[in-house]
Amino acid sequence: MTPAVTPAVTPAVTPARAIVEGGSLPRLPRHVKLRFDKARERWVVLAPERVLLPDETALAILKRCDGETSVNAIVAHMAEAYEAPPEEIREDVSALLQDLADKGFIQL
């Protein structure tokens, strides 16, 4: 009979995932900056050892991630700007913000 071996390692504790909701107030954390890069002639999101190059739509959303504007307000603005149904816009905005939150580029 082979003896059972129980690992002495405790399971890693994963922090709770922040979920984007209509009332969430997304903001850039202190270590993330939204800047215009003159060398690239475009806006960039700078984080330690990472750079994102947002497209025009993502940039419009990121500029509203100030910790005071809710996801609902961002959706309303984008729906008006793009003359699209808020339901469609909400899906796209939420997906982008959730991805950025999961990667640490925004906080909710």
TORKOL-4160 file (C-alpha; in steps of 0.2 Angstrom, whole numbers, padded with zeros to 4 digits, m for minus):
108
<pt num="1" X="0000" Y="0000" Z="0000"/>
<pt num="2" X="0007" Y="0017" Z="m0005"/>
<pt num="3" X="0006" Y="0030" Z="0009"/>
<pt num="4" X="m0004" Y="0045" Z="0005"/>
<pt num="5" X="0005" Y="0062" Z="0005"/>
<pt num="6" X="m0003" Y="0078" Z="0009"/>
<pt num="7" X="0005" Y="0093" Z="0002"/>
<pt num="8" X="0010" Y="0106" Z="0016"/>
<pt num="9" X="0006" Y="0120" Z="0004"/>
<pt num="10" X="m0009" Y="0130" Z="0008"/>
<pt num="11" X="m0020" Y="0135" Z="m0007"/>
<pt num="12" X="m0017" Y="0153" Z="m0014"/>
<pt num="13" X="m0030" Y="0165" Z="m0009"/>
<pt num="14" X="m0036" Y="0174" Z="m0024"/>
<pt num="15" X="m0043" Y="0192" Z="m0021"/>
<pt num="16" X="m0062" Y="0194" Z="m0026"/>
<pt num="17" X="m0064" Y="0200" Z="m0044"/>
<pt num="18" X="m0072" Y="0217" Z="m0045"/>
<pt num="19" X="m0087" Y="0216" Z="m0056"/>
<pt num="20" X="m0092" Y="0231" Z="m0067"/>
<pt num="21" X="m0110" Y="0237" Z="m0063"/>
<pt num="22" X="m0120" Y="0252" Z="m0069"/>
<pt num="23" X="m0116" Y="0261" Z="m0053"/>
<pt num="24" X="m0097" Y="0257" Z="m0053"/>
<pt num="25" X="m0086" Y="0273" Z="m0053"/>
<pt num="26" X="m0071" Y="0267" Z="m0063"/>
<pt num="27" X="m0054" Y="0276" Z="m0061"/>
<pt num="28" X="m0036" Y="0274" Z="m0065"/>
<pt num="29" X="m0026" Y="0268" Z="m0050"/>
<pt num="30" X="m0011" Y="0279" Z="m0045"/>
<pt num="31" X="0001" Y="0268" Z="m0055"/>
<pt num="32" X="m0008" Y="0270" Z="m0071"/>
<pt num="33" X="m0007" Y="0285" Z="m0082"/>
<pt num="34" X="m0017" Y="0291" Z="m0097"/>
<pt num="35" X="m0005" Y="0302" Z="m0107"/>
<pt num="36" X="m0003" Y="0309" Z="m0125"/>
<pt num="37" X="0014" Y="0302" Z="m0131"/>
<pt num="38" X="0022" Y="0315" Z="m0143"/>
<pt num="39" X="0034" Y="0302" Z="m0150"/>
<pt num="40" X="0020" Y="0290" Z="m0155"/>
<pt num="41" X="0008" Y="0305" Z="m0158"/>
<pt num="42" X="m0006" Y="0296" Z="m0149"/>
<pt num="43" X="m0014" Y="0293" Z="m0132"/>
<pt num="44" X="m0006" Y="0279" Z="m0122"/>
<pt num="45" X="m0010" Y="0270" Z="m0105"/>
<pt num="46" X="0006" Y="0268" Z="m0095"/>
<pt num="47" X="0008" Y="0256" Z="m0081"/>
<pt num="48" X="0023" Y="0248" Z="m0074"/>
<pt num="49" X="0032" Y="0238" Z="m0088"/>
<pt num="50" X="0016" Y="0239" Z="m0098"/>
<pt num="51" X="0009" Y="0251" Z="m0112"/>
<pt num="52" X="m0008" Y="0251" Z="m0120"/>
<pt num="53" X="m0013" Y="0259" Z="m0136"/>
<pt num="54" X="m0031" Y="0263" Z="m0135"/>
<pt num="55" X="m0042" Y="0265" Z="m0150"/>
<pt num="56" X="m0053" Y="0281" Z="m0152"/>
<pt num="57" X="m0068" Y="0272" Z="m0143"/>
<pt num="58" X="m0058" Y="0265" Z="m0129"/>
<pt num="59" X="m0050" Y="0282" Z="m0126"/>
<pt num="60" X="m0066" Y="0291" Z="m0125"/>
<pt num="61" X="m0071" Y="0278" Z="m0111"/>
<pt num="62" X="m0055" Y="0279" Z="m0102"/>
<pt num="63" X="m0055" Y="0298" Z="m0102"/>
<pt num="64" X="m0071" Y="0297" Z="m0092"/>
<pt num="65" X="m0064" Y="0285" Z="m0079"/>
<pt num="66" X="m0061" Y="0298" Z="m0066"/>
<pt num="67" X="m0069" Y="0290" Z="m0051"/>
<pt num="68" X="m0084" Y="0302" Z="m0051"/>
<pt num="69" X="m0092" Y="0296" Z="m0067"/>
<pt num="70" X="m0103" Y="0280" Z="m0066"/>
<pt num="71" X="m0103" Y="0267" Z="m0079"/>
<pt num="72" X="m0121" Y="0272" Z="m0082"/>
<pt num="73" X="m0116" Y="0290" Z="m0086"/>
<pt num="74" X="m0102" Y="0284" Z="m0098"/>
<pt num="75" X="m0114" Y="0272" Z="m0107"/>
<pt num="76" X="m0126" Y="0287" Z="m0109"/>
<pt num="77" X="m0113" Y="0298" Z="m0116"/>
<pt num="78" X="m0106" Y="0285" Z="m0128"/>
<pt num="79" X="m0124" Y="0281" Z="m0134"/>
<pt num="80" X="m0127" Y="0299" Z="m0138"/>
<pt num="81" X="m0110" Y="0301" Z="m0146"/>
<pt num="82" X="m0112" Y="0286" Z="m0157"/>
<pt num="83" X="m0131" Y="0287" Z="m0159"/>
<pt num="84" X="m0133" Y="0269" Z="m0154"/>
<pt num="85" X="m0145" Y="0260" Z="m0142"/>
<pt num="86" X="m0138" Y="0261" Z="m0124"/>
<pt num="87" X="m0141" Y="0242" Z="m0122"/>
<pt num="88" X="m0128" Y="0239" Z="m0136"/>
<pt num="89" X="m0116" Y="0252" Z="m0129"/>
<pt num="90" X="m0118" Y="0245" Z="m0111"/>
<pt num="91" X="m0112" Y="0228" Z="m0117"/>
<pt num="92" X="m0097" Y="0235" Z="m0126"/>
<pt num="93" X="m0092" Y="0247" Z="m0112"/>
<pt num="94" X="m0094" Y="0234" Z="m0098"/>
<pt num="95" X="m0084" Y="0222" Z="m0108"/>
<pt num="96" X="m0070" Y="0234" Z="m0110"/>
<pt num="97" X="m0070" Y="0240" Z="m0092"/>
<pt num="98" X="m0071" Y="0223" Z="m0085"/>
<pt num="99" X="m0056" Y="0217" Z="m0096"/>
<pt num="100" X="m0046" Y="0233" Z="m0090"/>
<pt num="101" X="m0051" Y="0230" Z="m0072"/>
<pt num="102" X="m0046" Y="0211" Z="m0073"/>
<pt num="103" X="m0029" Y="0217" Z="m0079"/>
<pt num="104" X="m0027" Y="0231" Z="m0066"/>
<pt num="105" X="m0028" Y="0246" Z="m0077"/>
<pt num="106" X="m0043" Y="0252" Z="m0069"/>
<pt num="107" X="m0051" Y="0251" Z="m0052"/>
<pt num="108" X="m0070" Y="0250" Z="m0048"/>
